[in-house]
Amino acid sequence: MFRIISSIAVGIACLAIADAQAAPPAVAADAPDSYTVARGDTLWGISGRFLQEPWRWPEVWQMNEDEIRNPHLIYPGQIIVLDRSGPYLRIGKRIGDGGIDRPVGGDRLQPRIYQTPLEEAISTIPLKAIAPFLTRPMVIDGNSLQGAATIVATETNRVYLAQGDTVFARDVTEDIDKWTIFRMGKPLVDPLNRQELGREVQYLGFARVTERSNPVTLEIVEAVEEIGVGDKMLPTEGELIFSYAPRAPREPVDARLVSIHRGISETGKLNVVVISAGTQDGLEPGHVVAMFRNRGTATHGRTAYALPEKRYGSAMIFRVFDRVSYALIMDTEGQATIGDAIRNP
């Protein structure tokens, strides 16, 4: 069953990392003592100024209990201070932000409060890079098709429809009024054993039941692509709010990169990929994985040598299905390629 995500809350939901690394995070060679947050920054990018492994920022932020409960902590203009003894990172105060201002022409000190709109809070990763993938495309397996409805006719026999048009569908479950419309896409295949892990499907829009007839009558409320006879529908679930805190997976990960958005064979930083591991492998949104390049073999004389893999980047999981997950490439040296290994960081 699909889950449509229409709002996002991505911030510093700083989690207690039970399986934290044995060694503390390493400070970057050129780390500054402080940094002033600018509009457009992300937590991953800010942490990368201080740490060799930016994804480990939840381990080093110094926050009190109230701050941990608040996912919106950092805003443009605030100062991030590095304490190298830990290392630790803490949030400093902007001038006047709950601090003390001295008025012109007088010695009296007065507190002044500045307010910042909630939507200006700094996100963990670039939201624009993943927002389309939180509702589309999606992944489906054979079991998910149970309970799917099918569009069997269109009003006035039009071939393709758009927002506001009427469709008629069969197998529409009673008491469910909102339905996601989709079209089956390409299979997702494990590069090693060639097993099909699921199918990527194209999100077309959603419709609302207007009459419980036979077939059921629905109005198209949103259409991002043309909709026609034969397209499938599944119940639309309620709103889901995400809050990401990057962390290492608890379980060993041994997966492969199986697909790249837009059907290309190589991609780079801040692009979306699909990997061959999901909830059944213990993956969750916020997990960070390392990417390894297979460098093949080399022959010298009569001896063939398997060249060691090279770790070249990291990616953050942001949406998980049973056997596959969507991940955003965060750091990379060179191009990511279908078939590359995905393991624990």
Secondary structure, DSSP 4 states (H G I P E B T S, - for coil): ----------S------TT--SSPPPBPTT--SEEE--TT-BHHHHHHHHBSSGGGGGGTB---HHHHH-S----TT-EEEEETTTTEEEE-PPTTSSSEEPPTT----EE------GGGSPBSS-HHHHGGGGTSSEEE-TGGGTT-EEEEEEGGG-SEE-TT-EEEEESPPTT--EEEEEEEEEEEE-TTT--EEEEEEEEEEEEEEEE--SSEEEEEEEESS-EETT-EEEEPP---------B--SS--EEEEEEEGGG-SEE-TT-EEEES--GGGT--TTBEEEEEE---EEEETTEEEEPPPEEEEEEEEEEE-SS-EEEEEEEESS-EETT-EEE--
